Amino acid sequence: MLAHRGYELLDESECRDLLNFTSVGRIGLSIGALPAIFPANFVVDGDSVVFRTATGTQLSESTCRGVVAFEAGFIDPTGQVGWSVLAIGIPSEIG
């Protein structure tokens, strides 16, 4: 679906497929009421984006407190095309 000025909105399935083409994304969250963005290696497991962080880090502590945003994408500077997937949700620890 064409959204605006050459941008195309993708459905959930297309977004999940695109995430399989990269392994590095960015996690956006709030630390002390200020925005923070961290790079993260990730994998897609069904409907979940899974990443690892060390216990006790700012990232691990902050992701247990509320909503986070996750973004991954690709830009081809020569062709001036690319894609970006944004997911928003409540993180949970898996063990």
Backbone as a chain_set.jsonl record, in Angstrom:
{"seq": "MLAHRGYELLDESECRDLLNFTSVGRIGLSIGALPAIFPANFVVDGDSVVFRTATGTQLSESTCRGVVAFEAGFIDPTGQVGWSVLAIGIPSEIG", "coords": {"N": [[0.845, -1.166, 0.0], [0.612, 2.176, -0.867], [1.805, 4.822, 1.002], [2.79, 7.563, 1.467], [4.425, 9.97, -0.434], [6.158, 8.151, -1.908], [6.695, 6.249, -0.011], [6.021, 3.027, 1.272], [3.659, 1.199, 3.037], [4.078, -1.708, 4.888], [2.809, -5.021, 5.445], [2.447, -7.038, 8.452], [3.586, -9.594, 8.071], [5.355, -9.18, 5.896], [7.129, -7.414, 7.118], [8.241, -9.039, 9.114], [9.573, -10.886, 7.491], [11.502, -9.197, 6.265], [13.102, -8.559, 8.464], [14.633, -10.811, 8.719], [16.755, -10.406, 7.051], [18.758, -8.959, 8.189], [20.851, -8.529, 11.089], [21.283, -6.726, 13.04], [19.869, -4.267, 15.043], [18.111, -1.492, 16.568], [17.317, -0.529, 19.845], [14.962, 1.375, 21.432], [14.317, 3.181, 24.346], [13.279, 4.381, 27.591], [15.263, 5.981, 29.972], [15.431, 7.061, 33.118], [13.464, 8.968, 32.476], [14.454, 10.006, 30.127], [15.131, 9.731, 26.62], [16.738, 6.857, 25.186], [18.858, 5.043, 22.988], [19.935, 1.937, 21.909], [22.256, -0.125, 20.174], [21.646, -3.456, 18.965], [22.204, -6.917, 18.571], [20.07, -9.292, 17.054], [17.481, -11.815, 16.684], [14.698, -13.172, 14.885], [12.035, -14.856, 16.257], [9.428, -16.581, 15.609], [6.737, -14.629, 16.424], [8.26, -12.924, 17.87], [10.901, -10.599, 18.618], [14.113, -11.251, 19.441], [16.708, -10.547, 21.662], [19.918, -10.372, 23.277], [21.148, -9.377, 26.438], [23.39, -8.305, 28.997], [22.976, -9.112, 32.438], [22.068, -6.616, 34.769], [22.908, -4.396, 33.298], [22.251, -1.087, 31.943], [20.492, -1.352, 29.826], [19.302, -3.92, 30.249], [18.033, -3.522, 32.719], [16.28, -1.404, 32.154], [14.572, -2.399, 30.197], [12.807, -3.912, 31.548], [10.873, -2.336, 32.558], [8.834, -1.12, 31.036], [7.32, 0.027, 27.958], [9.049, -0.523, 24.91], [10.771, 0.451, 21.909], [11.69, -1.05, 18.854], [13.871, -1.026, 16.137], [14.894, -1.842, 12.884], [16.719, -1.818, 9.822], [17.529, -1.165, 6.337], [19.506, 0.584, 4.034], [20.152, 1.404, 0.731], [22.525, 3.247, -0.516], [23.303, 3.844, -3.142], [21.175, 3.233, -4.811], [19.237, 4.655, -3.611], [17.158, 3.54, -2.124], [15.374, 1.644, 0.34], [14.508, 0.025, 3.449], [12.631, -0.023, 6.503], [11.809, -1.357, 9.609], [9.653, -1.041, 12.287], [8.977, -1.931, 15.534], [6.879, -2.012, 18.365], [6.559, -2.647, 21.774], [6.047, -4.504, 24.855], [8.747, -5.616, 26.629], [9.973, -8.856, 27.602], [11.624, -11.127, 29.8], [13.348, -14.04, 28.831], [14.224, -17.397, 29.538]], "CA": [[0.0, 0.0, 0.0], [1.366, 3.417, -0.927], [1.417, 5.647, 2.136], [3.03, 8.984, 1.285], [5.678, 10.372, -1.084], [7.026, 7.048, -2.273], [6.811, 5.27, 1.067], [5.047, 1.952, 1.195], [3.401, 0.528, 4.301], [4.169, -3.159, 4.737], [2.042, -5.756, 6.451], [3.254, -7.674, 9.502], [4.338, -10.719, 7.5], [6.463, -8.617, 5.12], [8.095, -6.867, 8.075], [8.949, -10.167, 9.726], [10.494, -11.416, 6.475], [12.619, -8.266, 6.104], [13.992, -8.642, 9.628], [15.543, -11.949, 8.539], [17.865, -10.011, 6.183], [19.759, -8.226, 8.96], [20.963, -9.072, 12.445], [21.537, -5.631, 13.97], [18.807, -3.283, 15.114], [18.249, -0.498, 17.617], [16.265, -0.571, 20.85], [14.707, 2.68, 22.017], [13.617, 3.077, 25.622], [13.419, 5.541, 28.466], [16.087, 5.802, 31.172], [15.278, 8.278, 33.916], [12.584, 9.862, 31.715], [15.149, 10.496, 28.945], [15.216, 8.694, 25.587], [18.034, 6.213, 24.95], [18.816, 4.078, 21.898], [21.063, 1.017, 21.983], [22.33, -1.137, 19.112], [21.473, -4.811, 19.497], [22.075, -8.076, 17.689], [18.772, -9.892, 17.317], [16.901, -12.814, 15.789], [13.244, -13.246, 14.921], [11.571, -16.184, 16.666], [7.975, -16.493, 15.495], [6.266, -13.25, 16.496], [9.109, -12.194, 18.819], [12.26, -10.146, 18.328], [14.871, -11.718, 20.605], [18.078, -10.053, 21.77], [20.567, -10.723, 24.54], [21.847, -8.31, 27.151], [23.952, -8.78, 30.263], [22.247, -8.758, 33.646], [22.581, -5.455, 35.488], [23.215, -3.255, 32.436], [21.141, -0.139, 31.795], [19.535, -1.912, 28.875], [18.521, -5.008, 30.855], [17.182, -2.965, 33.769], [15.261, -0.539, 31.58], [13.598, -3.136, 29.403], [11.86, -4.569, 32.449], [10.021, -1.306, 33.16], [7.799, -0.505, 30.209], [7.276, -0.138, 26.516], [10.258, -0.211, 24.154], [10.669, 0.446, 20.454], [12.784, -1.748, 18.193], [13.916, -0.672, 14.727], [15.973, -2.378, 12.053], [16.477, -1.396, 8.454], [18.594, -1.241, 5.35], [19.496, 1.658, 3.042], [21.087, 1.27, -0.379], [22.791, 4.644, -0.883], [23.446, 4.029, -4.582], [19.857, 3.197, -5.432], [18.37, 5.504, -2.807], [15.995, 2.779, -1.68], [15.639, 0.914, 1.572], [13.345, -0.357, 4.247], [12.762, 0.101, 7.946], [10.739, -2.009, 10.358], [9.543, -0.541, 13.651], [8.094, -2.733, 16.409], [6.709, -1.425, 19.691], [5.951, -3.626, 22.664], [6.524, -4.655, 26.225], [9.722, -6.701, 26.619], [9.947, -9.828, 28.695], [12.825, -11.941, 29.905], [13.194, -15.465, 28.584], [15.352, -18.065, 30.172]], "C": [[0.898, 1.239, 0.0], [0.884, 4.347, 0.173], [1.578, 7.134, 1.829], [4.392, 9.191, 0.632], [6.639, 9.219, -1.352], [7.248, 6.019, -1.191], [5.709, 4.243, 0.928], [4.88, 1.323, 2.573], [3.372, -0.98, 4.062], [3.307, -3.843, 5.782], [2.997, -6.491, 7.389], [4.12, -8.813, 8.961], [5.548, -10.229, 6.7], [7.54, -8.052, 6.039], [8.915, -7.98, 8.714], [9.966, -10.763, 8.746], [11.707, -10.509, 6.3], [13.604, -8.351, 7.264], [14.953, -9.816, 9.53], [16.748, -11.612, 7.664], [18.944, -9.22, 6.908], [19.796, -8.796, 10.371], [21.263, -7.997, 13.485], [20.392, -4.632, 13.882], [19.1, -2.301, 16.231], [17.049, -0.582, 18.544], [16.151, 0.819, 21.462], [13.875, 2.525, 23.276], [13.865, 4.332, 26.43], [14.249, 5.162, 29.685], [16.018, 7.107, 31.95], [14.496, 9.346, 33.187], [13.275, 10.5, 30.503], [15.231, 9.388, 27.903], [16.634, 8.155, 25.456], [17.851, 5.178, 23.847], [20.093, 3.266, 21.95], [21.078, 0.112, 20.756], [22.197, -2.518, 19.732], [21.469, -5.827, 18.366], [20.761, -8.753, 18.041], [18.478, -11.031, 16.352], [15.386, -12.714, 15.914], [12.882, -14.68, 15.243], [10.045, -16.142, 16.687], [7.542, -15.049, 15.449], [7.153, -12.381, 17.376], [10.433, -11.773, 18.204], [13.056, -10.451, 19.586], [16.278, -11.134, 20.546], [18.603, -10.395, 23.15], [21.237, -9.492, 25.125], [22.35, -8.87, 28.477], [23.104, -8.291, 31.432], [22.901, -7.554, 34.316], [22.95, -4.271, 34.621], [22.019, -2.315, 32.382], [20.072, -0.696, 30.881], [18.69, -2.996, 29.524], [17.584, -4.483, 31.928], [16.023, -2.165, 33.183], [14.202, -1.306, 30.81], [12.591, -3.865, 30.267], [10.824, -3.593, 32.982], [8.954, -0.724, 32.252], [7.951, -0.789, 28.741], [8.621, 0.247, 25.895], [9.915, -0.182, 22.674], [11.883, -0.289, 19.91], [12.719, -1.402, 16.719], [15.107, -1.34, 14.071], [15.667, -1.969, 10.619], [17.7, -1.559, 7.58], [18.414, -0.084, 4.372], [20.544, 1.344, 1.986], [21.372, 2.675, -0.891], [22.919, 4.866, -2.387], [22.094, 4.053, -5.282], [18.844, 4.072, -4.732], [17.054, 4.82, -2.462], [16.36, 2.071, -0.386], [14.352, 0.534, 2.255], [13.668, -0.17, 5.718], [11.548, -0.566, 8.581], [10.787, -1.471, 11.781], [8.538, -1.404, 14.402], [8.05, -2.064, 17.773], [6.027, -2.447, 20.566], [6.538, -3.6, 24.053], [7.479, -5.846, 26.254], [9.502, -7.651, 27.798], [11.218, -10.657, 28.653], [12.482, -13.382, 29.588], [14.4, -16.18, 29.167], [15.545, -19.459, 29.78]], "O": [[1.839, 1.326, 0.789], [-0.31, 4.631, 0.27], [0.61, 7.89, 1.919], [5.395, 8.648, 1.094], [7.826, 9.323, -1.043], [7.92, 5.015, -1.423], [4.595, 4.563, 0.513], [5.869, 0.953, 3.206], [2.714, -1.459, 3.138], [3.099, -3.311, 6.872], [4.201, -6.554, 7.144], [5.272, -8.961, 9.368], [6.636, -10.794, 6.809], [8.731, -8.197, 5.765], [10.135, -7.873, 8.838], [11.085, -11.101, 9.133], [12.831, -11.002, 6.196], [14.812, -8.227, 7.062], [15.989, -9.817, 10.195], [17.665, -12.423, 7.538], [19.947, -8.847, 6.299], [18.86, -9.476, 10.792], [21.473, -8.3, 14.659], [19.997, -4.208, 12.795], [20.203, -2.279, 16.777], [15.909, -0.692, 18.095], [17.136, 1.37, 21.953], [12.859, 1.83, 23.282], [14.579, 5.235, 25.995], [13.982, 4.159, 30.347], [16.497, 8.14, 31.483], [14.838, 10.525, 33.275], [12.737, 11.437, 29.914], [15.385, 8.22, 28.261], [17.608, 8.895, 25.595], [16.816, 4.515, 23.776], [21.192, 3.815, 22.026], [20.026, -0.372, 20.337], [22.585, -2.732, 20.881], [20.821, -5.631, 17.338], [20.376, -8.785, 19.21], [19.148, -11.186, 15.331], [14.862, -12.233, 16.918], [13.356, -15.611, 14.592], [9.445, -15.715, 17.674], [7.93, -14.312, 14.542], [6.832, -11.215, 17.608], [11.013, -12.486, 17.384], [12.723, -9.972, 20.67], [16.954, -11.213, 19.521], [17.837, -10.673, 24.073], [21.815, -8.676, 24.407], [21.774, -9.819, 29.009], [22.579, -7.177, 31.405], [24.125, -7.475, 34.42], [23.282, -3.215, 35.159], [20.904, -2.699, 32.733], [18.879, -0.529, 31.136], [17.469, -2.994, 29.364], [16.451, -4.952, 32.038], [14.9, -2.25, 33.68], [13.043, -0.892, 30.78], [11.605, -4.39, 29.748], [9.974, -3.982, 33.783], [8.206, 0.139, 32.711], [8.631, -1.733, 28.337], [9.249, 1.222, 26.308], [8.895, -0.724, 22.247], [12.983, -0.163, 20.449], [11.652, -1.468, 16.108], [16.196, -1.395, 14.642], [14.507, -1.796, 10.244], [18.753, -2.023, 8.018], [17.298, 0.195, 3.934], [21.693, 1.051, 2.314], [20.559, 3.243, -1.62], [22.667, 5.973, -2.863], [21.894, 4.806, -6.235], [17.715, 4.218, -5.2], [15.986, 5.43, -2.501], [17.539, 1.923, -0.065], [13.258, 0.699, 1.715], [14.831, -0.16, 6.12], [10.413, -0.366, 8.15], [11.847, -1.449, 12.406], [7.401, -1.585, 13.966], [9.075, -1.603, 18.276], [5.034, -3.053, 20.164], [7.403, -2.787, 24.378], [7.077, -6.966, 25.941], [8.931, -7.291, 28.827], [11.81, -10.858, 27.592], [11.448, -13.891, 30.022], [15.482, -15.601, 29.269], [16.471, -20.112, 30.261]]}, "num_chains": 1, "name": "protein.A"}
